[in-house]
Amino acid sequence: MTAMQTLPTSQLTDLVSGVRTAVNAHADWSETTELVAEQLRRHLPTPDVLTAEQRSGAPEHATSHTLHVEPDGTFSIIAVVWRPGQLTRIHDHTTWCVFGVIQGVEHEELYDADLNLLGRSDNQTGEVSGFAPPGDIHRVHNTSDTTAISIHIYGTDVTRIGSSVRRYYD
């Protein structure tokens, strides 16, 4: 994925404030995931949080756009644009993650530590989910014929570490 810096929009003000409050509760990662997911459900932005050009994505791979990085590095909000057929490799994460689909459908496959498929889900527009390591091995795929866009909130400054991915499995 390619990361591009995006200036915050007024659409993000309540989301950033809510995530800040959730993170400042200093709960464990599983509880933080739930608290942040609740905030994302309340304040899920619309696709126009991105420009028309950003919403078009890139033909060769999913494209990420940084919407906000908390100054103390405790969380980042990233928009990911997935054109039809684009997918990630099987991977896990360095920290908790919450995501919400704002356009289209994202197909997700969940795996155990031995890479046995545990389940599949189609995350529809408006749906919010999240996870915290361990148990976060997955792959995301846009299986539809339209562009999908999702908002991802990670418990770190992903612009500093370069990616939320801890390791790839395939």
N, C-alpha and C positions, 0 to 999 in steps of 0.2 A: 504494500500500500504506500501511496505517496502522501506525505503530510504537507499541508499548506497552511500558513497562518491566516486566520480570519479574525477580523475585529468583532468584539461582542456586539450583539444587537439588544434593543430594548426588550425583545421577546425573552431574553435569557435572565433578566434581572431577578425575577421571583425564583426561577430555578436555581440560580447561583446562590441566592440567599438561603433557600431551603436546604440545599446540599451542604452549605457551610454549617448550618445549624445541626444537621444530621451528623456530619463528621465530627463536630465539636462535642458531641455526646460522648466521644471516646469509648464507644462500645467495641466488642470484639468484631471481627470481620463479618461474620454471618449476620449479626444484628445490624451492623452498619449497612450491609447490603439491603436489608429490609427497609431501614429508615430512608436510605437514598432512593430506593425504588418507589417508596410512597411519595417522595417529593417529585420524582420524574413523572409519576402518574398524574399528580396535581398540575404540573407545569410543563407537560410535554409540548415542545414547540411545534410549529407547522413547518412544512418544507421550505417556506419562504424565509426561514432563518438563514438559508443559503441563497446566493445569487443564482440567477438562471444558468449562468455558465458553470458554477460549482455543481448545481443539480444535475448537469448533463454527464458528469463522471468522465472516465477515461476508457478507451477501448481495450487497453491491455490488462488492467487490474483495477480492483476497488480503490477508491480515492478517499483519503481522510482529510478533514478540515478541522483545525483546532479552533474551537469556539471560545474556550476559556481555560486558563490555567490559574489556579489559586496561587496568590503570591507566595505563600509558605510551602507550596508544593504538595499539599495534602490531597488534591484531586485535580483532574482534568476533564473537560467536556469536549468530546470529539464527535463530529458528524462523519458518517461513512456512507459513501455513495457506491452502490453495487449495480452495475449494468447486468442485463440478463446473462446468465451462465457463469458469472464470476463467483469464485469461491476462495476460501482460505485453505491452507494446509491444516491438518490436525495439529492442535496446539493447546497449551495451557497458559496461565497468566502469572505475573509477578505479584498481583494484588487482587482485591475484589473488583468486580465489574458489574455495572447495571446498564442495561440497554433498553431502548424503546424504539419501536418502528414508527416512523412518521410518514412513510410512503411505501406502498408495495407490500411484499411478503418476503421474509427471510427464512429459509429452511435451515434448521440447526440439527446436527447429529451429535449426541453425547456419547462419550466413551469412558470405560473404566481404565485403570492403570495398565491393564494388559491389552488395551485397544480393542476390547470387545464392545460392539455397539450396544449401548444401553437403551437408546430411544431416539426418536425423531420428533421434531415439532415444526410446525409452520407458524411463525410469529407474524401475525397480521398487523396492519396499521392500527395504532393505538395501544397495542400490547406492550407491556413492560415486564422484564424479567431480570434476573441477576444471579450471581454466584460468587463464591469465595473459595480459594484454594484450601485444601486439596479437593478434588472432585470437580474440577473445572475443565476437563479435557473435552474439546469440542471442535467442530468444523462448521462454518457458516457458508451457505450457498444460495445464490439467487436463482431459484429454479423457475421463476416466472418469465414472461416475455416482456415485462416492463421494468424500469429502473426502480430499485428499492433504496430507501434512505433510512438510516438509523442513527440515533443519538446514543453514544457510549460515554459513561462516566466511570473513570478509573480512579482508584485510591492512590494515585501518585502523579507526579508531573511527567507525563509521557514524552513531552518535548525534551526533557533533560535526559531521560534514560533511552530515548530513541524508539521504544515500542513497549506495549503492555505484555508482549509475549515473553514467557520464560523460556520455553523450548518448543521445537517442532518435532512431531513424531513420525512424519512420513517423508 
